[in-house]
Amino acid sequence: MGSRGGATVLQQLNRASRMRTKLQTALEASALEIEDVSHQHAGHAAMRNNNNAGETHFNLRIVSPKFEGQSLVKRHRMVYDALADELQSGLHALSIVAKIPQESGPK
């Protein structure tokens, strides 16, 4: 029952929703903000050749206890690993702010 027309429920969601689900599952985020900024890149080659009307460029702010003791590079790698299939299927650019709860402080 998890699929309709051969696509899984996760595949039927828009990219931002899929990203949210994957990041929550993999990194147990206590805060997660995902902003689609694809419209700002409308003239770029990645957008001209894109069939899914955007969803190629995102700003991401994530707070996770799993980042504890990890370098900034390792934190980004953890995000990229969680989103590997999205990067293979049209996600072109990701701006990442990755913090541990102690670094996030009040907004």
mmCIF file of the C-alpha atoms, coordinates in Angstrom:
data_MODEL
# 
_entry.id   MODEL 
# 
loop_
_atom_site.group_PDB 
_atom_site.id 
_atom_site.type_symbol 
_atom_site.label_atom_id 
_atom_site.label_alt_id 
_atom_site.label_comp_id 
_atom_site.label_asym_id 
_atom_site.label_entity_id 
_atom_site.label_seq_id 
_atom_site.pdbx_PDB_ins_code 
_atom_site.Cartn_x 
_atom_site.Cartn_y 
_atom_site.Cartn_z 
_atom_site.occupancy 
_atom_site.B_iso_or_equiv 
_atom_site.pdbx_formal_charge 
_atom_site.auth_seq_id 
_atom_site.auth_comp_id 
_atom_site.auth_asym_id 
_atom_site.auth_atom_id 
_atom_site.pdbx_PDB_model_num 
ATOM 1   C CA . MET A 1 1   ? 0.000  0.000  0.000   1.00 0.00 ? 1   MET A CA 1 
ATOM 2   C CA . GLY A 1 2   ? 3.036  2.283  0.185   1.00 0.00 ? 2   GLY A CA 1 
ATOM 3   C CA . SER A 1 3   ? 2.945  3.028  -3.542  1.00 0.00 ? 3   SER A CA 1 
ATOM 4   C CA . ARG A 1 4   ? 0.581  4.253  -6.203  1.00 0.00 ? 4   ARG A CA 1 
ATOM 5   C CA . GLY A 1 5   ? 1.369  3.820  -9.854  1.00 0.00 ? 5   GLY A CA 1 
ATOM 6   C CA . GLY A 1 6   ? 4.784  2.369  -9.054  1.00 0.00 ? 6   GLY A CA 1 
ATOM 7   C CA . ALA A 1 7   ? 6.018  5.390  -7.090  1.00 0.00 ? 7   ALA A CA 1 
ATOM 8   C CA . THR A 1 8   ? 6.553  5.220  -3.363  1.00 0.00 ? 8   THR A CA 1 
ATOM 9   C CA . VAL A 1 9   ? 4.831  7.720  -1.098  1.00 0.00 ? 9   VAL A CA 1 
ATOM 10  C CA . LEU A 1 10  ? 8.175  9.431  -0.474  1.00 0.00 ? 10  LEU A CA 1 
ATOM 11  C CA . GLN A 1 11  ? 8.756  9.834  -4.222  1.00 0.00 ? 11  GLN A CA 1 
ATOM 12  C CA . GLN A 1 12  ? 5.360  11.536 -4.588  1.00 0.00 ? 12  GLN A CA 1 
ATOM 13  C CA . LEU A 1 13  ? 6.317  14.354 -2.197  1.00 0.00 ? 13  LEU A CA 1 
ATOM 14  C CA . ASN A 1 14  ? 8.006  17.489 -3.456  1.00 0.00 ? 14  ASN A CA 1 
ATOM 15  C CA . ARG A 1 15  ? 11.770 17.647 -3.054  1.00 0.00 ? 15  ARG A CA 1 
ATOM 16  C CA . ALA A 1 16  ? 11.700 19.885 0.060   1.00 0.00 ? 16  ALA A CA 1 
ATOM 17  C CA . SER A 1 17  ? 9.335  17.465 1.810   1.00 0.00 ? 17  SER A CA 1 
ATOM 18  C CA . ARG A 1 18  ? 11.485 14.484 0.864   1.00 0.00 ? 18  ARG A CA 1 
ATOM 19  C CA . MET A 1 19  ? 14.585 16.309 2.098   1.00 0.00 ? 19  MET A CA 1 
ATOM 20  C CA . ARG A 1 20  ? 12.852 17.101 5.403   1.00 0.00 ? 20  ARG A CA 1 
ATOM 21  C CA . THR A 1 21  ? 11.870 13.457 5.906   1.00 0.00 ? 21  THR A CA 1 
ATOM 22  C CA . LYS A 1 22  ? 15.345 12.154 5.062   1.00 0.00 ? 22  LYS A CA 1 
ATOM 23  C CA . LEU A 1 23  ? 17.170 14.666 7.261   1.00 0.00 ? 23  LEU A CA 1 
ATOM 24  C CA . GLN A 1 24  ? 14.818 14.102 10.215  1.00 0.00 ? 24  GLN A CA 1 
ATOM 25  C CA . THR A 1 25  ? 15.286 10.360 9.936   1.00 0.00 ? 25  THR A CA 1 
ATOM 26  C CA . ALA A 1 26  ? 19.050 10.342 9.433   1.00 0.00 ? 26  ALA A CA 1 
ATOM 27  C CA . LEU A 1 27  ? 20.116 13.223 11.668  1.00 0.00 ? 27  LEU A CA 1 
ATOM 28  C CA . GLU A 1 28  ? 17.312 13.555 14.236  1.00 0.00 ? 28  GLU A CA 1 
ATOM 29  C CA . ALA A 1 29  ? 17.175 17.294 13.688  1.00 0.00 ? 29  ALA A CA 1 
ATOM 30  C CA . SER A 1 30  ? 15.847 19.410 16.545  1.00 0.00 ? 30  SER A CA 1 
ATOM 31  C CA . ALA A 1 31  ? 15.459 22.344 14.141  1.00 0.00 ? 31  ALA A CA 1 
ATOM 32  C CA . LEU A 1 32  ? 15.216 22.195 10.380  1.00 0.00 ? 32  LEU A CA 1 
ATOM 33  C CA . GLU A 1 33  ? 14.550 24.990 7.904   1.00 0.00 ? 33  GLU A CA 1 
ATOM 34  C CA . ILE A 1 34  ? 14.513 24.314 4.174   1.00 0.00 ? 34  ILE A CA 1 
ATOM 35  C CA . GLU A 1 35  ? 14.102 27.161 1.711   1.00 0.00 ? 35  GLU A CA 1 
ATOM 36  C CA . ASP A 1 36  ? 13.719 26.587 -2.029  1.00 0.00 ? 36  ASP A CA 1 
ATOM 37  C CA . VAL A 1 37  ? 15.639 29.384 -3.744  1.00 0.00 ? 37  VAL A CA 1 
ATOM 38  C CA . SER A 1 38  ? 15.542 27.854 -7.214  1.00 0.00 ? 38  SER A CA 1 
ATOM 39  C CA . HIS A 1 39  ? 13.684 30.865 -8.600  1.00 0.00 ? 39  HIS A CA 1 
ATOM 40  C CA . GLN A 1 40  ? 16.819 32.948 -7.957  1.00 0.00 ? 40  GLN A CA 1 
ATOM 41  C CA . HIS A 1 41  ? 18.695 30.746 -10.440 1.00 0.00 ? 41  HIS A CA 1 
ATOM 42  C CA . ALA A 1 42  ? 16.146 30.662 -13.253 1.00 0.00 ? 42  ALA A CA 1 
ATOM 43  C CA . GLY A 1 43  ? 18.701 31.560 -15.946 1.00 0.00 ? 43  GLY A CA 1 
ATOM 44  C CA . HIS A 1 44  ? 21.299 28.996 -14.934 1.00 0.00 ? 44  HIS A CA 1 
ATOM 45  C CA . ALA A 1 45  ? 21.936 25.885 -17.007 1.00 0.00 ? 45  ALA A CA 1 
ATOM 46  C CA . ALA A 1 46  ? 20.747 23.545 -14.249 1.00 0.00 ? 46  ALA A CA 1 
ATOM 47  C CA . MET A 1 47  ? 17.368 25.292 -14.272 1.00 0.00 ? 47  MET A CA 1 
ATOM 48  C CA . ARG A 1 48  ? 17.003 25.452 -18.051 1.00 0.00 ? 48  ARG A CA 1 
ATOM 49  C CA . ASN A 1 49  ? 17.479 21.683 -18.311 1.00 0.00 ? 49  ASN A CA 1 
ATOM 50  C CA . ASN A 1 50  ? 15.243 20.892 -15.337 1.00 0.00 ? 50  ASN A CA 1 
ATOM 51  C CA . ASN A 1 51  ? 11.940 19.145 -15.948 1.00 0.00 ? 51  ASN A CA 1 
ATOM 52  C CA . ASN A 1 52  ? 10.553 19.384 -12.395 1.00 0.00 ? 52  ASN A CA 1 
ATOM 53  C CA . ALA A 1 53  ? 9.937  23.160 -12.451 1.00 0.00 ? 53  ALA A CA 1 
ATOM 54  C CA . GLY A 1 54  ? 12.587 24.171 -9.979  1.00 0.00 ? 54  GLY A CA 1 
ATOM 55  C CA . GLU A 1 55  ? 13.525 22.386 -6.788  1.00 0.00 ? 55  GLU A CA 1 
ATOM 56  C CA . THR A 1 56  ? 17.226 22.500 -7.638  1.00 0.00 ? 56  THR A CA 1 
ATOM 57  C CA . HIS A 1 57  ? 18.674 25.110 -5.238  1.00 0.00 ? 57  HIS A CA 1 
ATOM 58  C CA . PHE A 1 58  ? 18.038 25.137 -1.479  1.00 0.00 ? 58  PHE A CA 1 
ATOM 59  C CA . ASN A 1 59  ? 19.159 26.910 1.671   1.00 0.00 ? 59  ASN A CA 1 
ATOM 60  C CA . LEU A 1 60  ? 19.244 24.559 4.636   1.00 0.00 ? 60  LEU A CA 1 
ATOM 61  C CA . ARG A 1 61  ? 19.582 25.283 8.361   1.00 0.00 ? 61  ARG A CA 1 
ATOM 62  C CA . ILE A 1 62  ? 19.780 22.178 10.526  1.00 0.00 ? 62  ILE A CA 1 
ATOM 63  C CA . VAL A 1 63  ? 20.445 21.650 14.221  1.00 0.00 ? 63  VAL A CA 1 
ATOM 64  C CA . SER A 1 64  ? 21.291 18.109 15.269  1.00 0.00 ? 64  SER A CA 1 
ATOM 65  C CA . PRO A 1 65  ? 22.896 16.463 18.290  1.00 0.00 ? 65  PRO A CA 1 
ATOM 66  C CA . LYS A 1 66  ? 24.514 14.037 15.829  1.00 0.00 ? 66  LYS A CA 1 
ATOM 67  C CA . PHE A 1 67  ? 26.861 16.845 14.767  1.00 0.00 ? 67  PHE A CA 1 
ATOM 68  C CA . GLU A 1 68  ? 28.441 16.889 18.242  1.00 0.00 ? 68  GLU A CA 1 
ATOM 69  C CA . GLY A 1 69  ? 32.237 16.586 17.962  1.00 0.00 ? 69  GLY A CA 1 
ATOM 70  C CA . GLN A 1 70  ? 32.146 16.752 14.147  1.00 0.00 ? 70  GLN A CA 1 
ATOM 71  C CA . SER A 1 71  ? 34.015 19.307 12.045  1.00 0.00 ? 71  SER A CA 1 
ATOM 72  C CA . LEU A 1 72  ? 32.046 21.608 9.760   1.00 0.00 ? 72  LEU A CA 1 
ATOM 73  C CA . VAL A 1 73  ? 33.181 19.556 6.756   1.00 0.00 ? 73  VAL A CA 1 
ATOM 74  C CA . LYS A 1 74  ? 32.011 16.313 8.396   1.00 0.00 ? 74  LYS A CA 1 
ATOM 75  C CA . ARG A 1 75  ? 28.638 17.885 9.274   1.00 0.00 ? 75  ARG A CA 1 
ATOM 76  C CA . HIS A 1 76  ? 28.139 18.896 5.654   1.00 0.00 ? 76  HIS A CA 1 
ATOM 77  C CA . ARG A 1 77  ? 29.168 15.426 4.509   1.00 0.00 ? 77  ARG A CA 1 
ATOM 78  C CA . MET A 1 78  ? 26.549 13.922 6.839   1.00 0.00 ? 78  MET A CA 1 
ATOM 79  C CA . VAL A 1 79  ? 23.889 16.135 5.215   1.00 0.00 ? 79  VAL A CA 1 
ATOM 80  C CA . TYR A 1 80  ? 25.088 15.228 1.713   1.00 0.00 ? 80  TYR A CA 1 
ATOM 81  C CA . ASP A 1 81  ? 25.054 11.528 2.622   1.00 0.00 ? 81  ASP A CA 1 
ATOM 82  C CA . ALA A 1 82  ? 21.468 11.788 3.868   1.00 0.00 ? 82  ALA A CA 1 
ATOM 83  C CA . LEU A 1 83  ? 20.464 13.506 0.616   1.00 0.00 ? 83  LEU A CA 1 
ATOM 84  C CA . ALA A 1 84  ? 22.553 11.411 -1.782  1.00 0.00 ? 84  ALA A CA 1 
ATOM 85  C CA . ASP A 1 85  ? 19.621 10.240 -3.904  1.00 0.00 ? 85  ASP A CA 1 
ATOM 86  C CA . GLU A 1 86  ? 18.286 13.799 -4.185  1.00 0.00 ? 86  GLU A CA 1 
ATOM 87  C CA . LEU A 1 87  ? 21.701 14.973 -5.396  1.00 0.00 ? 87  LEU A CA 1 
ATOM 88  C CA . GLN A 1 88  ? 21.600 12.204 -8.013  1.00 0.00 ? 88  GLN A CA 1 
ATOM 89  C CA . SER A 1 89  ? 18.116 13.190 -9.186  1.00 0.00 ? 89  SER A CA 1 
ATOM 90  C CA . GLY A 1 90  ? 18.280 16.936 -9.781  1.00 0.00 ? 90  GLY A CA 1 
ATOM 91  C CA . LEU A 1 91  ? 19.256 18.679 -6.536  1.00 0.00 ? 91  LEU A CA 1 
ATOM 92  C CA . HIS A 1 92  ? 21.953 20.980 -7.871  1.00 0.00 ? 92  HIS A CA 1 
ATOM 93  C CA . ALA A 1 93  ? 23.013 23.293 -5.029  1.00 0.00 ? 93  ALA A CA 1 
ATOM 94  C CA . LEU A 1 94  ? 22.698 23.276 -1.269  1.00 0.00 ? 94  LEU A CA 1 
ATOM 95  C CA . SER A 1 95  ? 23.735 26.058 1.109   1.00 0.00 ? 95  SER A CA 1 
ATOM 96  C CA . ILE A 1 96  ? 24.122 24.455 4.550   1.00 0.00 ? 96  ILE A CA 1 
ATOM 97  C CA . VAL A 1 97  ? 24.223 25.850 8.075   1.00 0.00 ? 97  VAL A CA 1 
ATOM 98  C CA . ALA A 1 98  ? 24.744 22.854 10.385  1.00 0.00 ? 98  ALA A CA 1 
ATOM 99  C CA . LYS A 1 99  ? 24.917 23.329 14.149  1.00 0.00 ? 99  LYS A CA 1 
ATOM 100 C CA . ILE A 1 100 ? 24.636 21.390 17.379  1.00 0.00 ? 100 ILE A CA 1 
ATOM 101 C CA . PRO A 1 101 ? 21.913 22.462 19.845  1.00 0.00 ? 101 PRO A CA 1 
ATOM 102 C CA . GLN A 1 102 ? 24.417 24.341 22.046  1.00 0.00 ? 102 GLN A CA 1 
ATOM 103 C CA . GLU A 1 103 ? 25.524 26.438 19.042  1.00 0.00 ? 103 GLU A CA 1 
ATOM 104 C CA . SER A 1 104 ? 22.054 27.332 17.848  1.00 0.00 ? 104 SER A CA 1 
ATOM 105 C CA . GLY A 1 105 ? 20.949 29.455 20.809  1.00 0.00 ? 105 GLY A CA 1 
ATOM 106 C CA . PRO A 1 106 ? 17.720 31.423 20.740  1.00 0.00 ? 106 PRO A CA 1 
ATOM 107 C CA . LYS A 1 107 ? 16.668 32.818 17.388  1.00 0.00 ? 107 LYS A CA 1 
# 
